[in-house]
Amino acid sequence: VADAAPDLDECDVKRLGETVALRVRRRQEAVLEAAASRAAAEAAYAELASLLNPTCRWSEFSFWFRAMYYIVTKGYVVCKRALVSGQYTQPRGVWYGGAALAPAHRHVLDFLGKAVDRDAPIVAVDVHTGLGPTGVDTLMVLDANVEKATALRSVFGEPDGSFLYGGALDAGGAAAGYDLMAGDTPTGYVDRLRWTRARALTQEFGTVSSLLVARALVRENSAFHYSSEEVMRTKAARDLRRAFYVQS
């Protein structure tokens, strides 16, 4: 025999309707906000196309001239935001996000979905190298969530010189400029796997100057797509590795 449905008076129905409407409105607002952020990121990227995606033979003078021009006229964080936010319109452009989930992510998600319980305590860390002070870790929560940032501090404590905390709204740290980024890897894993007791963060280990990191990325991408000279492509690839993997 089916359980009888609970009695709901008019006030209960009204409150339920208001709650559902509020949730729908918040979801719609979040979708619109994400769309606006994505459009802003794509527009900023397009403005710096001549700097980020040179199609002719590599020129150090041309890159640094354009880089200094844009930094002076637009600001450092604006230029960095255009790069780190990624883009989804130019397949040959640097930092292209792709049109579908990469096979590597599909395999990892499949494995974790089978190996890890949804209610297991999880800390998902996306480890990067490149940005931030040389030799210093920056622990970052990239979605500007105060609760997540507070929880992160409760685990790792206050910075002792070997690491820093960073957020997407920081003015000049490793995480500066990430505020228009559409999601991040650890949060994406947590959401897709529906982990209920997970914390997601990004760790950035500083190597060389952020401008040298950008130069290496732009040069390698340009050589890969537009250079027919194997020597140039090899030099660009080695240069990129040195920017992210500093050898003592």
ABEGO torsion letter per residue (X at the ends): XBBBBBBBBAAAAAAAAAAAAAAAAAAAAAAAAAAAAAAAAAAAAAAAAAAABBABBBBAAAAAAAAAAAAAAAEAAAAAAAAAAEBAABAABBGBAEABBBAAAAAAAAAAAAABBAABBBBBBBBBBGBEBBGBBBBBBAAGBAAAAAAAAAAAEBBAGABBBBBAABAABAABGAAABBEBAAAAAAAAAGBAABBBBBBBBBBBBAAAAAAAAAAAAAAAAABABAAAAAAAAAAAAAAABBBX
